Amino acid sequence: MAQASARATGATGAALASSRSPAILIGAIRRWIVDGLVQESEQRRLFPWLAVTFGFGILVCFTATDGQPALAAPLLVASALSALALRLGSRPVALALVLGLAVAFLGFAAATLRMQVVAAPVLARTTIAPLTGLVEALDEREVGARLIVLVESFGNLPPDRRPRRVRVSYKKALALKPGDFISATARLLPPPDAARPGGYDFARDAYFRGIGAVGSLVGKIEVKPPPRPLPRSVALAAAVDDARNALTRRITDANGGQAGAVAAALVTGKRGLINAETNEVLRAAGIYHVVSISGLHMVLAAGVVFWLVRALLALIPGLALVWPIKKIAAGFAMVGVTAYCVFSGWDIAAERSLIMTLVMLGAILVDRPALSMRNLALAALIALAREPDGILGPSFQMSFGAVAGLIACAGALNRWMPPREGAGLLARTWRFLAVAVLGTLATTLIAQIATASFATYHFQTVQPFGIVGNALTLPLVSLAVMPAAVLGILAYPFALDQPVWWAMGLAVRGMLTISGWISGFGHATLVVPAYGSTALCLLALALLLLTLPVSSLRWIGLAPAALGVVLATMPPRYDVYIDREGGGAAFRDGDGRLSILGSPPAFVLEQWLKADGDSRKVAAVAASPRSRCDTVGCVVELGPGRIVALVKDKRAFAEDCERASVIIARRDAPKDCRAGFVIDRAYLALRGATAIRFGPEGPQVTSAHQPHSRPPWRRAVAVVTPSPSPPKESGPSAKPIEAEADDGDPSSETQPDGLQ
């Protein structure tokens, strides 16, 4: 009886323990979270999350709004929340939530203000007409040049309906310079939208740069006196750009070949003389970030100036003992790196890196640690407040992601470095070499991991040997190339710079030799399929959770990281890609790879191949035997009831509308067309590039943008009247914009900065 009672008591106790275990577990999780938040607060690591909420507000404004939001609305809400926060001093959790929400509305307001400030007309359609305007900037290319023109007149468009600024190319050598007022005939068209759903949107970037049209100049270009005196800001910008071109030519003349072109790009930011082959070699080696003026260059330029000034002051014992030479050197470095940014063109990526560098140098002036997460958050807030649209591009994402990863791992890196033991020369030399090698390898690996999600999302490429390329070339860049660049700029006014540029060219040749060797490895560049924005958001959230906290709460980031990786490995695979103009398409052939239908532009086809994870070159993609083409169109049958027809001539509509399940046409289809899906000119004008996936429930259609969503960079506000007698010249005037890689190619428009 006693044994039975004991068994009953034990069973009851087990049942009670079982019922209480979820409550115990929940309580333990709650204590873990509270303890982690207390530690974060004590370490003052909640401030960086304000930059995150600021960016979240920007993303909501750019991606979720329909129409132009009012600026007063988010400002009023942010003000009300800020007033509420003043009354929540004794409630830290509520205070943090309210402050975060207020900063999010401020980010929304910053994005709204940015759209209002840059608002300008966008050209409505392809037009050939007389163009007059001021050359604001000029980038020399291997053949011809690319100009940014501040438009004075274009055809008969009134001022409120013509583009304010256009980007045009010219294929002949001309004696033009920034500041010239030109008159020419131009073939202009609207900045192109994304080449595929989810792809890079050049129209958006062009809008925020004030560019309302792109194209080419045709025939003779005349240089005339400007109709009015130039504004000081425009004249100064033109003078700086002219000086950059002059120094670019001087550096290339001192070295010649691609070594001279790369050396000039490192100093002036002018990359137009670097040919496509060299660009591919640098990308394959994982060091293309070296030729894009960005965080690496700003840090090295500031470091060289800081070291030189501090070393010179240290030579004077009286000054070194009395004056704060470290702060003085930091001040000179701030001036020097700002001048370098101005002279290198004040590019968006360079400006962002300058802000980050100035914040960290400013920390030295106020006796604070230079490399800290708070400083990084402050730099992000300043950069986003100035240019909120930067958060949408790879440059901002990769630069701040890389630095966040490096700061988060700084403590572990310091523990792994060889100890400071031994005062002998051999011991010091050994430690210096070990720190240099291990530091380069570790920082490169950390930065590559931190930026991998952004790089693969935007460019669909992975460079597996990038760590080798960076380990071998960054010492050259740090110890030879950038110091020579600083010395060359200092010697340039005295005309004593030629030997410096020659020496710099030797180091650059070594860098190109190493890059060429690495690019020869098998699979030096891997193409991966494009994945969706949901996976990117999860991976970005994981990066934030793994880097910003100092407590064990950071391991929460493993959950979104795992889910993001799973989604990234299951990207959507479309069966048909359709050009945004309706002139061509690509379909999945029997071997699982894409084949062309019609004549899609080369640049667009390249983007489709990369999105599909296909490493083939455009020239290797041909029409499939399954497709049948004649003078009026093309037809391909992808399966039972899956006939895709591409209409070239209106005569094909009668037959294709009866038999095809999908009609593709660059002209308007008849209203009585009975095809399942009609993707014609009207459809593409509203939705842009389109992709189709055939499933058991029928075709699933995805487009680059929704018809009801009309952001300002896709708003066609100009109605253009063509020139009454357009020129009948061939060449650039007859070339579609997609055929020019620099008009809409993300690899040439938005280079990532920071370490890779």
N, C-alpha and C positions, 0 to 999 in steps of 0.2 A: 504493500500500500504506500509505504514511504517512497519506494522507488518510482512508483507511478506518479506520485505527487511531485517528485523532483523532476521527472521528465516533463510533466505538464508545466511546471514553473519555468524550466529551461526553454520550452517551446514558446511560452508566453513572452519571456525575455527576448528571445530571438526575433519574435514577431514585432515587438516594440522597437528593438534596435533597427530592424529592417524598415519599419515605417518612419523612423527618425533619421535614417541615413541620408535621404535627399535633403532634409532640412540642415543636417550637419554640413553636407557638401556645399549647399548654397551659402551657409554662413561662412564657411572657410573661403569661398570665392569672394564673398563680399569683403571680408577682412583683408584678403590679398589685394583687392582693388583699392580699398581705402588706404592701406599702408603704402601702396605704390603711388597714389595721388599725393599723399603727404610728403613722400620723398621727392616727387617731382616739384612740389611747391617749395620745399626747403632748398632744392637745388636751382630754383628759379628757371625751371624748364617749361613752364606753361606759356611764357611769352612767345616762343617760336610758333605756337599753334595759332596765334593771332595772324601771322602771315598766311597760314593755311586757310583760315576762314576768310581772309581778305581775297585770296585767290579763288575760293569757292564762290564767293559773291560775283566775281568777274565771270567765271564759267557759267553761272546761272544766267547772267545777262546776255552773254554771247550765244548760248546754245538753247535756251528755253523760252526766250521772249519772242513774241510775234508782233512786229512793228517797233516803232521807236518809243522806248519808255521815257517818262517825264523825269527830269533830273531832281525836281523838288521832292518827289515821293520818297526815294530811298534816303535822302538827306534828312527829311523830317522824321522818318522812323529811326534812323541812327541817332538823331538828337534826343528823341524821346527815350530810347534805350540807354543812352549815356547818362541822362538825368536820373533814370531809375537805378543805374549802377551806383550812383553816389549814395543811395540810401541802403545799399546792400553790403556795407563794409563788414558787418558781423556775420554774414552768411557767405562764406568763400565759394561754395559750390554754385549757388545762384549767381553770385557776382561773376564768376568765370563764364558761365553760360550766357549771361546777358551781355557781357563784354564781347564774347565771341560773335554773338548774333549782331551786335552793333557794328563790329568791324566787317562782317559779311555784307551788311547793307552799304557800308562805305566802299567796299570793293565793287558792289553793283553800281554805285554812283560814279566811281572812277571809270568804269567801262562805258557808262552812258555818256559821261562828259567827253571821253575819248572819241566816241562815234560822232558827237556833235562838232568837235573841234576839227576833225579831218574830213568832214562831210564835203563832198565835191561831186560834180557830175561825172558819170561813167558813160562812155560811148555806147550807143545802142547797137550798131551793126558795122560790118566791114565797109570802109569808105575810102575812096581815093580823092584827095582834095589838096589845095594849096595850104601849106603850114608855115607860119612865121612864129618865131619865139627865141628865147635866150637859152643858150647851152649852159645848163647848171653844172653838169658833170659829164666827163668823157672817160670811158674806159677803152684803151687800145686793145685790140684783139690781134690774133695772128694775121687775120685778113680784115682790114677795115676797123671799125670802132662801134661802140654802143654809146648812145647819148641819152641823157635825161634833159628834156627840153621843157622850159617853162613857157607855156603856150600864150602867144599874143593873139593869134587868130587861126582858125581852121575852117576852111570853106566859108559858108555864110552862117555858121552857128553863132547865136548871140552869147554874150559872156556868161549868162546864167545857165547855159546848156552845153557848153563845150568843156572838154577836160581841162583841168587846171595844169596838169603836168603829164607828159607822155614819155614813154621809153621807146626809142627807135634805134635800129641798127643800119649800118651802111657798109657795103662790102668793098668799097674802094678806099685807097689811102687818101686822106685829105689833110690839109694844113689847118685843121680846126683846133680851137682851144676853148676851155671853159671861159665864159664871159662873152663869147661871140654871139651876135644877133644874126640868125640865119633865116633864109627863105628858101623853101623847097617844096616839091610835091611829095606827099606822104601817103602811104597805104597803111591805114590804122584800123584796128579792130578791138573789140572789148577784151579786157584781160580774161584769159580762158579759165573756166571753172575746172573742177576736179576731173581727171580723166577716167575715174571709176568711182563708184560709191565708197565713201570712206577714205578717198585718196587726198593727196595734197591739193589744197585750194589756192591756186596762184591769185585768183581774183581777190580773195580776202587780203592777202599780203599786199597786193598792189594798192588796194583801197587805203589801207592804213599808212602806206608810204606816199599817198597823195597822187598815185599814178592812175589816170582814168582811161588810158588806152596804150596799146603796144603795137609795134609794127616795124616798118622799114621806110627809108627814104628812097625816092626814085628820081633818076636823072640828075641834073645839075643843082648844086647847092651854092647859093649866093650868101656872102657875108655882108651885112648892111650895118649902118650906124643904128644904135637902139633909138626908138622913138622918144624915150625919156631917160633921165638919169637912173641908174640902177639903185635900188635900196641897198643900204650899207650891208645888211646881212647877206643878201644875194651876192653882192660884189665880193665880200670877204670869203664866202663859201667857194665862189668861182676861182678866186685867187689861190686859195688853199689847194683846190683840186688841180689847178694848173701846176703848182709847185710839186704836188705829188707825182704828176705825170713826168715832169722834168727830172725828178730824182729817180723815178722808175727807169727812164731811158738811160740815165747815167750808170745805174747799177747793172742793167743788162749789157751796156756797152763794155763795162769793165770785165764781165765774165763771159757773156755770150751763151747761146743755147738755152737749154731748159734750166741749167744751174743759175743763170742770170735771171730768168723769169721767176723761179722760186725764191731766190734771194730778194728780188725786188718786192715780191708779194709779202714776204716776212716783214719788210720795213714799211712799205706804203699801203699795203692792203689791196694793191691792184693785181688781180689774179687773171686778167684777160689774156695774158701772153703765155700762160701755162696750157699746153695742149692736152687733148683728151687722153692720150696715152700716158702722159705723166700723171694726170689726175687718177687714172685707174691704178697705176702702180702704187701711188701713195695711199689710196683707199685700201688696196689689197694688203698693204703692210700695216694698216691700222693707224697711220700717222697723218691722215689728211687734216686733222685738226691743227697741225703745226702751221699750215699755210693760211689758215683762217684766223685773222686777228681776233683773239679772244682771251680767255682767262689765263692761259699759259703765257702768252706774250706780255700781258699786263703785269703778272706777277714777276716774270723775269726782268722786264724793263724796270719796274719799281725796285726789284732786288739789286740790280746792277747799280742804279743811282744811289740807293740806300747804302750799299757797301762802299762805293767810291767816296761818298761824302763823309761817311763815318771813319773810313780809313785815313782820309786826308786830315780830318780834324784830330784824330788820335795821334798823328805825328807831332802835334804841338802840345807838349805836356801841360802848359798852363791852361789851355782851353779844355783839354780832356779832363782835368781835375775839377774845373770850376763850372763849365757849361754842360748842360744836358745834351751831349752830342748825339745820343740815340734819338731824341725827339727832333733835334735839328735835322738829322739825316732823314727821318720820317717825313718832315715837312718838305724837304727838297724832293724826296721820292714822290710825294703827292703832286707837286708841281710838274715834275718830269713825266710821270705817267699820264697826267692830264694832257700835256702837250703832245705826247706820243699818240694818245687816242684821237686828238683833233687832227693831227697830221695823217693818221692812218685812215681818215675818212669818217670818223664818228659813226661807224656802223652800229646797228642795233645791238648785235652781239658784243661788240667792243664796248659800247656804252654800259651795258649790263655788267660786264667784267670790270670796267672802271669803277662803277659804284661799289662793287664788292671789294675791290682793292682799296679804295679810299676809306671805306668804313673800317677795314682792318688796320690800315695805317693810322687812321684817326684814333683807334683804340690805344695805340702806342702813346699818342700825345696825352691821353688822359689816364695813363698807367693802368690799362686794362689788357687782358690777354687778347692778342690779335686774332687768333684762330679759335673762335667759339661759335656755338650754335646761335647765341643771341645776336652776334654780329652778322651771321649769315641771314637770320630772319629779318634784321633791320635792313640789310642790303636788298633782300627780296621785296620788302614792303616799298622801299624807295623805287626800285626798278618797276614794280607793278603799278605803282601810282603814276609813274611817268608814261609807261607804255603797257597798259593792261592787256593788249592783244598779244603781247609776247608769250603769255602763258599757254597759248594754243600751239606754239611752234616748238620744234626740237631743240632750238638753241637754248632757251630758258630752261626747259625741262632737264636737258642733259648737263648743263653747267651747274645748276644748283643741286641736282641730284648727285653729281660726282662729288662736289664739295661736302654735302651732307654726309655721304658715306665715308669720306676721308676723316671728317671731324669725329664721327661716331666711333671710328676704329683707331683714332689717334692714340688712345691710352694703350690699347693692345699692341700697336706697332712699337711704341716706346719700350714696352716690356720685352719685346722680342729682339730689340737691337742689342748688339754686343755691349757689355758693361764698360764704363769708363775706368778701366784699370790699366796700369802701366804708364809711366811717364816717358819712356824711351821713344826715340824716333820710330823704330820699327813697330812698336805697339800702336802708336798714334796713326801711322800710315795704314796698318792693318785695319784698325777700326774705321778710318775714313773710307777705305775701299769697301769694307763690308757694309757699312751704313749706306753708301751710295748705291751698291748693287741691290741689296735687300730692299732698301727704301724704294728704288725705282720699280722693282718687280712687284712689291706689295701694293704700292699706291696705284700702279697701272691695273693690277688685278681687281682691287677694290672699286676703282672708278669704272672699269668695264662691267662689273657685276651690277653696280648701282645704275648704270645708264643702259643696260642691255635691253630692258623693256621698251624704252623710248626709241633706241636705235632701230630695233627690229620692227616696231610699229610704223615708224615714218619711212624707213629706207629698205626694209625687207632683206637686209644683208647682215651677215656675221663674218667677222675676220678672226678665225681661230688662232692665227699667229700674231695677232695684234700685240700681245704681251711681249713677244720676242722683238717685234719692230720697235716698240716704245723703249724697251730696255736697251737696245743698241743705238737708237738715234737720239733719244732725249739727252744723254750726256753731251753729245755733240751740240745740240741746240742750246743747252744750258751753259756749257763752258766755253763754246766758241762762237756759235752763230749769233745769239742775242747780245753778248758783250760786244762783238764786232759791230752789230747794228747800232748800238748806243754810241760807240766810239766813232763810227762812220758819220752819224748824224751830227755829232759835235764837231767833226773835222770838215764837214761839208761846206759851211760858210767860208772856210779858209782855203777851199779848193785843194785840201790835202787828203781827201777821202778815197782816192782811187786805190792806193795800196790796201786800205782797210777792206774795201769791197772785194778786191781780188782774194784776200785771205778768207773773207767770209764765203766766197764762192767755192774755195777748196773744201770747207766744211760741208757746204750744201751738196757738193758733188759726192762726198762720202755718204751723206744721208740718202741721196738718190741711188747710189750703188747698193747700199744695204736694202733699200726698199725694193729695188729691182730683183735682188737675190731672193727676198722673201716672197715676192709676188710670183716667182717661178715655182714655189712649192705647190704640190697638188692640193686643190680645194682651198686655196688661200682666201677665196671669197665664197661664202655659202649663201645661196638665196633661199629664204624661208617664206612660206605663204603668209599673206597679210591676215592679221587677226582683228577682231572688232574692238570698238572703244570700251566695251564692258570689261574685257580682259585687261586693257591698259589701265583703266581706272582702279581695278582691284590691285594690280601690280604697283601702281603709284601709291595707293593707300598703304600697301605693305611696306614700301620703302619709307614712308613717313613714320609708320609705327615702329619700324626696326631701327630708325636712326634718331628720332627726336627724343624719346624717353631715355632716362638714365636708370630707371628701376627695371625690375623684371617684367613690368607691363609691356615692354617692347616685344616679348615673345608672342603677344597677341597677333602681331603682324604675320606670323607664320600661316595663320588661317586664310587671310585674303591672298597671300602669296601662293599657297597651294591651289586655291580655287582659280586664281588668275592664270597659273601655268596650265592647269587642265583646260581652261577655255582657249588659251592661246594655242594649244596643241590640237584643237578641233576647230580650225577656222572654216568659215563658209566656203564651199567650192562651187562656183557658178558654172553653169553649162554654156551660157552665152554672155559675152560682153558687147555692149553697143556704144559706139562712139557718140560723144556729146553733140556732134553735128549730123549724125545719121549717115555718114558717108561710108562706113565700114563697120565690121563686127568681127568677133572671134568666137569660135565654138569649140566645145570639147569633142575631140575626135575619138575614134575607136581605140587608140592607144593611150587614152587618158590625158593627152596633151592638147594644147590649143592649136587650132588651125584658123587661117584668116578667111573671111568672107567679104568680098569687095576690096576696098582699098583704105583700110584704116591708116591714119597718120603714123609715122615711124615712132614718134615720141609716145603717143598714146598706146601703141602696141607694146612698147617697152615696159610701160607701167602695168599693163595687163599681165605680161609674162612674169614680172617680179611679184605681183600680187598673187599669182598662182604658184609661186615657188619654183618657177621654171628659169633655169640659168641660160637658156639659149639666147643667142644674139638675134636681133630683129631679122637680119638677112637670112637666118637659117629657118625661119618660119615661112612656110609656103601654103598655097591653097591645097585643100584635100581633094582626092579623087571622088569623095562622096558629094562634093558640091558641084553644081552645074551653073555656068555663067554664060551669058550672051550679052548683046549690046544694051538690053533693057533692064537686066538685073541678074541676080544670083539666087539659087534655091538649094537648100540642103535639108535632108530628112534625118533627124536625130533619133528617131524611133517611131513606133506606131502613134499617129496623131500628133507628131512633133515636127511639123514642117516649118522651117524658118525661111522667109523670103526677104531679100534685100532689093529694093526697087531703085533703079537708076533712072528710069524714064517712066513717065506717067502712063505709057501704053501698057506697062506690066501690071497695073492695078487691077484691070478687069479679070485676069486669070488668077493672080496671086490672092486677091481678096476672097476668092471662092475656095481655094485649096489650102492656104497657109494658116497655121495656128498663130504665127507671129509675123507681123509685117514691120519691116524697118525701112524708113525712107527719110531723105533729107528735105522732101517737099510735103505738102499737106495731102493726106489721103482723102479719097471721096467719103462723104458723110455716110454713104450706104455700104461702106466696106464691112464685110461680115467676118473678117478674121478675128480670132479670139483676142489677140492683143495687137493694137495698132500703135506703133511707136514712130510717129512722124514728126514733122517740124514743130507743130504746135505742142505735142507731148514733150519733146526734148527741150523746147524753150522754157517750159515750166519746171521740168524735173531734172534736166541735165543728163549726164552719162548714166546709163542704166545697165543692170545685170539681171539675168534670169536663171533661176534654178528650177529644173523640172522635178517634181515630186509626185507621189501617188495621188495627191489631191489636185494636181494640175500645176501650171507654172506659177512660181513665186517671183514677183518682180520687185527689185530694189533699185532705188534711184539715188543720185547724189544729193538731192534736196527735195523737200516736199513743196507742192505747189502753193500751199497757203502760207509758207514761210518765205518772207521776202526781205532778207537782211539788206542793209544799204549797199553792200558791195555787189549785189546782184540786181540792183534796181536800175533798169534801163531808163534813163531820164532824158537822153538826147535823141532827137529825131533829126537825122542827118540828110541833107540834100547833096548828092554827089556833084562833083565838078562837072560842068556842062560838056567838057571835052577831055576826058581822062586820057593820060598818055598811054600809048600802045607799046610800052617797053616790057621786055621780058626780064627775068632775073628776080630781084627781090620783090618787085611789085606783084608778081604772080605766085609767090611762094606762100603757102599757108603757114600760119603762125606756129602750128604744132611741129613743123619741120625744123624750126630753130630751137635747139636745145636750151638756149638761154632764156627763152620766153615761156616760162611755166615749168621749168625743170627744178624740182626742189633741191637737187644736189648742188645747183649753182646759186640758188636763191636763199636758202636757209641752212647754212652750215652750222653744225653743232660746235659749241665752244666748250671750254673746260677740258679736263683730262679724259682720255679714252683708254 
